[in-house]
Amino acid sequence: MAALSLLGKLVRSDLTSLKAQAWLLTQLCQILNTEAGILFWLDQVEGRTVVKKTLGGETARVALVSQVVETGLVAEAILTGQPVRVDNVSAEARFDPAVDAWEGFTVHSLMCVPLVWAGETLGAIEVLNKRGSPFDTRDQEVLTALAAAIARVMVDIQGARQLQEANVRLEIRRRELLRSRNILRALFDSTPTSMYIVDRDYVLDAVNMNRAGLVGTHPKELVGRRCYEALFQRTRLCQACLVGGTFKSGEATRRTERRPQPDGGWQVLEISTYPVYNESGHVIQAILFEEDVTERRRLEASLVQSEKLAAVGQLAAGVAHEINNPLTAIIANAQLLQRGRSGQDIEVQDMLDVIVRASERASQVVRNLLVFARQERFELAPTDLNETLRRAMALIQHELSVRSIRLVSDLGENLPLLMASQDQLQGVWINLLVNAVDALDEEPGEIRVTSRKVEDEVRITISDNGRGIPLDHLSHIFEPFYTTKDPGQGTGLGLFVCHHIIEQHGGDILVESQPGKGTEFTVRIPLAL
């Protein structure tokens, strides 16, 4: 009955602590009516079997020693897996853990039972009796049954502990995988390149935020749908798609695609596909990258244009110098003829005026070319901006009167003198005024010129009520060789040169225009250059 009671307690016990093991030995000694017992636990250390001992008995002493199992009663029980019983042991002994011996009394009977469960030996229980009758078969059966129960409890405890450790490792691994997944997802979603993954049936397995945003939805709404339906609103595969080639050959592909935009422009994309293999080396998925290279292509085109402009600039500088000399001779001789025939034939005088004006206009074009080629230096001097405006308006007065265009001048008084290039600024005003005249198709036409000091800068405004500039042209009007005029009526350099001159003076040019209502150019020049 005591053994059955102990069996019930063993099921609820944790025998991993020395205190619990000492309690167990005390219970065994009481059940078998014996003086002392030793509990042996097997362990593996560097390939050798080591025994850990827990001592118990009347005083329930607890000690922990280790030894290698090689010979002796315990070794026989552990190695054979069978109980061993020895009677009338003549050696007088008192158990000393240091020497593993009994000393001080004569042992009457010894019994050692292995702790075996499911064919695995965990250790052994040794009990001794130095008085009374020797251990009999019944004692051996009771201890064997208790040893089996103890072994099972230990196996269950070890299994539970191993399961707990495995669960801890799994949890650690799960958190590492979750962290890695979150990092990869953050990288996947934060990249500015559109990315998505499809399987061999063209079903979306993953879509990043950038690509989902292009169709105005969340990636979760796209996963599981066919790519050509979800991303391109098509009922069949895209004609230029190269994903099929990646699935067949296992090689990466690249192509360029142009997609129309709502504003009438084009978006240029470089689409790359890369294979994803399984353990068998078969392509099961493909990753697609859609990189917007519109700006890169624009910059490449701009670089090519810059190289062309550099060549044109060098050519223009050479041509301008070659033209300047004959133009100077033409203008000088025409002016001499004007003076020599002053007051004579009016018709001849008018022809000379035409020669001078045409030559001066050609000379202005030459100066513009030199500015474009950046080979003309600005000579700064104290300048009255109103005076440069008056001279410019005087030079186009004839054109205004011929076309019945009204010129309204509202120049501010007492404007401070600026350190500026008089000739260059005058050229800017002439260019803006001529553009205003050309923009006036119908009568009555009006051009308004104003100048004002506003805080620490001077603002000059030249406006007209002409046909205006289309919105898609406004961002290009200061580019070299860009013109909306008919062939032969403009070089496309005028506004570019004006912008360059004003920038050299530390200012800028602003433009506002409404088609059918007119255009207004505002030049801002700081007082301190």
C-alpha positions in Angstrom: 0.0 0.0 0.0 2.9 2.3 0.8 4.4 1.6 -2.6 1.1 2.3 -4.4 0.8 5.6 -2.5 4.3 6.5 -3.6 3.5 5.6 -7.2 0.6 8.1 -7.0 2.8 10.8 -5.6 5.5 10.2 -8.2 3.2 11.1 -11.1 2.8 14.6 -9.6 6.5 15.0 -8.6 9.4 16.7 -10.2 12.4 14.6 -9.5 15.0 16.9 -11.0 16.0 18.6 -7.7 18.2 17.1 -5.1 15.6 17.8 -2.4 13.0 15.8 -4.3 15.4 12.9 -4.9 16.4 12.8 -1.2 12.6 12.7 -0.3 12.2 9.8 -2.8 15.1 7.8 -1.3 13.7 8.4 2.2 10.3 7.0 1.0 12.0 4.0 -0.6 13.9 3.2 2.6 10.8 3.4 4.7 8.8 1.1 2.3 11.6 -1.5 2.1 12.5 -1.1 5.8 16.2 -0.5 5.0 18.8 1.8 6.3 20.1 3.8 3.3 19.9 4.1 -0.5 21.6 5.7 -3.4 20.0 7.1 -6.5 22.3 7.0 -9.6 21.6 9.1 -12.7 23.5 8.5 -16.0 24.9 11.4 -18.0 27.1 11.7 -21.1 30.2 13.8 -20.7 32.8 13.7 -23.5 31.6 10.3 -24.6 32.0 8.6 -21.1 29.1 7.5 -19.0 29.1 9.4 -15.7 26.9 8.6 -12.6 25.5 11.3 -10.4 24.6 10.1 -7.0 22.0 11.3 -4.5 22.3 9.8 -1.0 19.4 9.2 1.4 18.4 7.3 4.4 17.5 7.9 8.0 19.1 11.3 8.1 18.3 12.0 4.4 21.8 13.2 3.7 22.2 14.8 0.3 25.4 14.8 -1.6 26.4 14.9 -5.2 29.4 13.0 -6.7 30.3 11.6 -10.0 32.1 8.6 -11.2 32.6 6.6 -14.4 30.6 3.3 -14.5 33.0 0.5 -15.3 32.7 -2.3 -12.7 30.8 -3.2 -9.6 27.2 -3.9 -8.6 25.8 -0.7 -10.0 27.7 -1.1 -13.3 26.3 -4.6 -13.6 22.7 -3.5 -13.1 23.1 -0.6 -15.5 24.9 -2.5 -18.2 22.6 -5.6 -18.1 19.4 -3.7 -17.4 18.5 -6.4 -14.8 18.2 -6.2 -11.0 21.2 -7.4 -8.9 20.9 -8.7 -5.3 23.8 -9.6 -3.0 23.4 -11.1 0.6 25.9 -11.3 3.5 28.4 -8.8 2.3 31.3 -9.2 4.7 32.9 -5.8 4.1 32.5 -3.4 6.9 31.9 0.1 5.5 30.6 3.6 6.1 29.7 5.3 2.9 32.2 8.0 2.0 31.4 9.9 -1.2 35.1 10.7 -1.7 36.1 7.1 -1.9 32.7 5.6 -2.8 32.9 3.1 0.1 30.9 1.9 3.1 32.7 1.9 6.4 31.8 1.3 10.0 29.3 -1.6 9.7 28.7 -5.0 8.1 26.2 -4.9 5.2 23.7 -7.7 5.5 22.1 -7.4 2.0 22.5 -5.1 -1.1 20.1 -4.7 -4.0 20.5 -2.6 -7.2 17.7 -2.1 -9.7 18.2 -0.2 -13.0 15.9 2.7 -14.0 14.7 1.5 -17.4 11.9 2.9 -19.5 11.2 2.1 -23.2 14.5 0.3 -23.4 16.5 3.3 -22.2 18.5 3.0 -19.0 18.5 6.3 -17.0 20.3 5.1 -13.9 19.9 2.8 -10.9 18.6 2.6 -7.3 20.8 0.8 -4.7 19.5 0.0 -1.3 21.3 -1.7 1.6 20.3 -3.5 4.7 22.8 -4.1 7.5 20.4 -5.8 10.0 17.3 -8.0 9.7 16.5 -10.4 7.0 18.0 -10.1 3.5 16.1 -8.7 0.6 13.8 -11.2 -1.0 12.0 -11.5 -4.3 9.1 -9.5 -3.2 11.3 -6.6 -2.2 13.0 -6.9 -5.6 9.6 -6.8 -7.4 8.4 -3.8 -5.4 11.7 -1.9 -6.0 11.6 -2.9 -9.7 8.0 -1.5 -10.1 9.0 1.7 -8.3 12.1 2.0 -10.4 10.0 1.7 -13.6 7.6 4.4 -12.3 10.5 6.6 -11.4 12.1 6.1 -14.8 8.8 6.9 -16.6 8.4 10.1 -14.5 12.0 11.1 -15.4 11.4 10.4 -19.1 8.2 12.5 -19.0 10.0 15.3 -17.2 12.9 15.2 -19.6 10.4 15.1 -22.6 8.5 18.0 -21.2 11.7 19.9 -20.6 13.0 19.1 -24.1 9.6 20.1 -25.5 9.7 23.3 -23.6 13.2 24.0 -24.8 12.2 23.2 -28.3 9.2 25.6 -28.0 11.5 28.3 -26.8 13.8 27.7 -29.7 10.9 27.7 -32.1 9.6 30.9 -30.6 13.0 32.5 -30.9 13.2 31.3 -34.5 9.7 32.5 -35.2 10.6 36.0 -33.9 13.8 36.1 -36.0 11.8 35.1 -39.1 9.1 37.6 -38.3 11.8 40.3 -37.8 13.5 39.3 -41.1 10.1 39.3 -42.8 9.3 42.8 -41.5 12.7 44.1 -42.7 12.3 42.6 -46.1 8.7 43.9 -46.4 9.9 47.3 -45.4 12.6 47.2 -48.0 10.1 45.8 -50.5 7.5 48.6 -49.8 9.9 51.5 -49.4 11.8 51.1 -52.6 10.8 53.8 -55.1 10.9 51.1 -57.9 7.7 49.3 -58.7 8.1 45.6 -57.9 5.8 42.6 -58.0 6.1 38.8 -58.0 4.1 36.4 -60.2 3.9 32.6 -60.5 3.8 30.6 -63.6 0.1 31.2 -64.0 0.8 35.0 -63.9 -1.0 35.3 -60.5 0.4 38.0 -58.2 2.1 36.6 -55.2 3.4 39.9 -53.8 3.1 43.6 -54.8 4.9 46.5 -53.2 3.2 49.7 -52.2 4.7 51.7 -55.0 3.2 49.5 -57.7 -0.1 49.2 -55.9 -0.3 52.9 -55.6 -0.2 53.3 -59.4 -3.6 51.6 -59.6 -4.9 53.3 -56.5 -5.3 50.4 -54.2 -3.5 48.3 -51.4 -1.3 45.3 -52.2 -3.7 43.0 -50.4 -6.4 43.8 -52.9 -4.1 42.7 -55.8 -2.5 39.5 -54.4 -4.2 36.4 -55.9 -5.3 38.1 -59.1 -3.7 37.8 -62.5 -1.1 40.6 -63.1 -2.5 41.7 -66.5 -6.0 42.0 -65.1 -5.1 43.7 -61.8 -2.4 46.0 -62.9 -3.2 46.7 -66.5 -7.0 46.1 -66.8 -6.5 43.6 -69.6 -8.2 40.3 -70.4 -5.1 38.6 -71.8 -1.3 38.7 -71.5 0.4 42.0 -72.4 1.8 41.8 -75.9 5.3 42.9 -75.0 5.5 40.8 -71.8 8.8 38.9 -71.4 7.9 37.0 -68.2 7.1 33.9 -70.2 10.7 33.9 -71.6 12.0 34.0 -68.0 9.9 31.0 -67.0 11.1 29.0 -70.0 14.8 29.9 -70.1 15.4 30.8 -66.5 17.2 34.0 -67.6 16.6 37.6 -66.7 15.1 39.9 -69.3 14.9 43.7 -69.9 12.7 45.8 -72.1 11.7 49.5 -72.4 8.1 50.5 -72.5 6.4 53.9 -73.1 3.1 54.6 -71.4 0.9 57.6 -72.2 0.1 60.0 -69.3 -3.1 62.0 -68.6 -1.2 65.3 -69.3 -0.4 64.1 -72.8 3.2 63.2 -72.1 4.9 59.8 -72.0 6.3 57.8 -69.1 9.4 55.7 -70.1 9.9 52.5 -68.0 12.6 49.9 -68.0 11.0 46.6 -67.0 13.3 43.8 -65.8 12.3 40.2 -64.9 14.3 37.8 -62.7 13.7 34.1 -62.1 13.0 32.5 -58.7 14.0 28.9 -58.3 12.7 26.1 -56.0 14.9 23.4 -54.4 14.8 21.3 -57.6 16.1 24.1 -59.7 12.9 24.9 -61.5 11.6 28.4 -62.0 8.4 28.8 -60.0 8.1 32.6 -59.8 9.4 35.8 -61.5 10.2 39.1 -59.9 9.4 42.2 -62.1 11.0 45.6 -61.6 9.5 48.6 -63.3 11.9 51.5 -63.1 10.7 55.0 -64.2 13.6 56.3 -66.4 11.7 59.2 -67.9 13.8 61.8 -66.0 17.0 59.9 -66.9 16.1 59.8 -70.5 15.3 63.5 -70.4 18.6 64.3 -68.8 20.4 62.1 -71.4 18.6 64.0 -74.1 19.5 67.3 -72.4 23.2 66.2 -72.2 23.2 65.4 -76.0 21.5 68.8 -76.6 24.2 70.5 -74.4 26.9 68.9 -76.4 25.3 70.1 -79.6 24.9 73.6 -78.1 28.6 73.6 -77.1 29.5 72.9 -80.7 27.0 75.4 -82.1 28.4 78.0 -79.6 31.9 77.5 -80.8 30.7 77.8 -84.4 28.6 80.9 -83.6 31.5 82.7 -82.0 33.6 82.2 -85.0 30.9 83.2 -87.4 29.9 86.2 -85.3 33.4 87.6 -85.4 33.6 87.1 -89.2 30.3 88.9 -89.7 31.0 91.7 -87.3 33.7 93.3 -89.4 31.7 93.7 -92.7 28.6 94.8 -90.6 30.7 97.5 -89.0 31.8 98.7 -92.4 28.3 98.7 -93.8 26.9 100.7 -90.9 29.7 103.2 -90.9 29.5 103.8 -94.6 25.7 104.0 -94.6 25.9 106.6 -91.8 28.5 108.6 -93.8 26.2 108.6 -96.8 23.3 109.8 -94.6 25.4 112.7 -93.4 26.6 113.5 -96.9 23.2 113.6 -98.4 21.4 115.3 -95.6 18.4 117.3 -96.9 18.7 115.9 -100.4 16.9 113.1 -102.1 14.3 111.8 -99.6 13.9 108.4 -101.3 17.7 107.8 -101.2 17.7 108.9 -97.5 14.9 106.4 -96.7 16.9 103.6 -98.4 20.0 104.5 -96.3 17.8 104.4 -93.1 16.7 100.9 -94.1 20.3 99.8 -94.6 21.3 101.2 -91.2 18.3 99.6 -89.4 18.9 96.2 -91.1 22.6 96.3 -90.3 21.9 97.2 -86.7 19.4 94.3 -86.4 22.0 91.9 -87.9 24.6 93.3 -85.5 22.2 92.6 -82.6 21.8 89.0 -83.8 25.6 88.7 -83.8 25.8 90.1 -80.3 23.2 87.5 -79.2 25.3 84.8 -80.8 28.3 86.0 -78.9 26.3 86.0 -75.6 25.1 82.5 -76.4 28.7 81.4 -77.0 29.7 83.2 -73.7 32.6 85.0 -75.3 31.4 88.6 -74.7 32.2 90.2 -71.3 29.7 92.5 -69.6 31.0 96.0 -68.8 29.1 97.2 -65.7 28.6 100.9 -65.1 26.1 103.1 -63.2 23.0 102.8 -65.4 19.6 104.6 -65.5 17.2 101.8 -66.3 14.5 104.2 -67.4 16.9 105.7 -70.0 17.6 102.2 -71.4 13.8 101.6 -71.6 13.3 104.9 -73.4 16.0 104.1 -76.0 14.5 100.7 -76.6 11.0 102.1 -77.1 12.4 104.7 -79.5 14.0 102.1 -81.6 10.8 100.2 -82.2 8.6 103.3 -82.5 8.5 103.1 -86.2 7.2 99.5 -86.1 4.6 100.5 -83.6 3.3 103.4 -85.7 3.1 101.3 -88.9 1.0 98.6 -87.1 -1.1 101.1 -85.1 0.0 99.7 -81.8 -0.5 101.8 -78.7 2.5 102.0 -76.4 1.8 103.0 -72.8 4.8 104.0 -70.8 4.6 104.3 -67.0 8.2 104.6 -65.7 8.8 105.2 -62.0 10.5 108.4 -60.9 13.8 108.7 -59.1 14.9 105.1 -59.7 18.3 104.5 -58.2 21.2 103.9 -60.6 22.2 100.3 -61.0 25.6 98.8 -61.8 24.6 97.2 -65.1 25.5 96.8 -68.8 23.5 99.5 -70.6 23.8 97.9 -74.1 22.9 94.4 -72.8 19.8 95.6 -70.8 18.7 97.7 -73.8 18.9 94.5 -75.9 16.7 92.7 -73.4 14.0 95.4 -73.6 14.1 95.5 -77.4 13.8 91.7 -77.5 10.8 91.7 -75.2 9.2 94.6 -77.0 9.6 92.9 -80.4 8.1 89.7 -79.0 5.1 91.7 -77.8 4.7 93.4 -81.2 4.8 89.9 -82.9 2.1 88.6 -80.5 -0.4 91.3 -81.5 -2.3 89.9 -84.5 -5.4 92.1 -84.3 -6.1 95.7 -83.7 -6.3 97.6 -81.4 -3.0 96.3 -79.9 -1.5 97.7 -76.8 1.9 97.3 -75.1 2.5 98.5 -71.6 5.9 99.2 -70.0 6.3 100.0 -66.3 9.2 100.3 -63.9 9.1 100.5 -60.1 11.4 100.2 -57.1 10.0 97.4 -54.8 11.9 97.1 -51.6 15.6 96.2 -52.5 15.0 95.6 -56.2 13.8 97.2 -59.4 10.9 95.6 -61.4 10.4 96.2 -65.1 7.1 94.9 -66.6 6.4 94.6 -70.3 2.9 93.3 -71.1 0.7 93.0 -74.2 -2.9 92.0 -75.0 -1.9 89.7 -77.8 -2.6 86.0 -78.4 -0.7 84.7 -75.3 1.5 81.6 -74.9 0.0 78.1 -74.6 0.5 76.5 -71.2 2.6 73.6 -72.6 5.0 76.1 -74.2 5.7 78.2 -71.1 8.2 75.9 -69.5 10.3 75.9 -72.7 10.4 79.5 -73.8 13.8 80.2 -72.2 15.5 77.2 -73.8 17.9 77.9 -76.6 16.6 77.5 -80.2 13.1 77.0 -78.9 10.6 79.1 -80.9 6.9 79.1 -81.8 7.4 81.5 -84.7 7.2 80.4 -88.3 10.5 79.4 -90.0 12.6 82.4 -90.9 10.9 84.6 -88.3 12.9 83.7 -85.3 16.0 81.9 -84.1 14.8 80.8 -80.7 17.8 82.6 -79.1 16.1 85.8 -78.0 14.5 84.8 -74.7 17.4 82.5 -73.9 19.8 85.4 -74.3 17.6 87.7 -72.3 17.4 85.2 -69.4 21.1 84.8 -69.5 21.8 88.6 -69.4 19.4 89.1 -66.5 20.9 86.2 -64.6 24.3 87.9 -65.1 22.9 90.9 -63.4 21.7 88.8 -60.4 18.0 88.9 -61.4 15.4 86.8 -62.9 12.5 86.9 -65.4 9.0 85.8 -64.6 6.3 85.3 -67.2 2.5 85.0 -66.9 0.3 84.3 -69.9 -3.2 83.4 -70.8 -4.0 82.3 -74.4 -6.2 84.9 -76.1 -5.6 87.5 -73.3 -1.9 88.4 -73.5 1.5 87.9 -71.9 3.4 89.8 -69.1 7.1 89.6 -68.6 8.5 90.8 -65.2 12.2 91.5 -64.9 13.5 91.7 -61.3 17.0 93.2 -60.8 18.5 93.6 -57.3 19.8 97.1 -56.3 23.1 95.6 -55.0 24.7 93.4 -57.6 
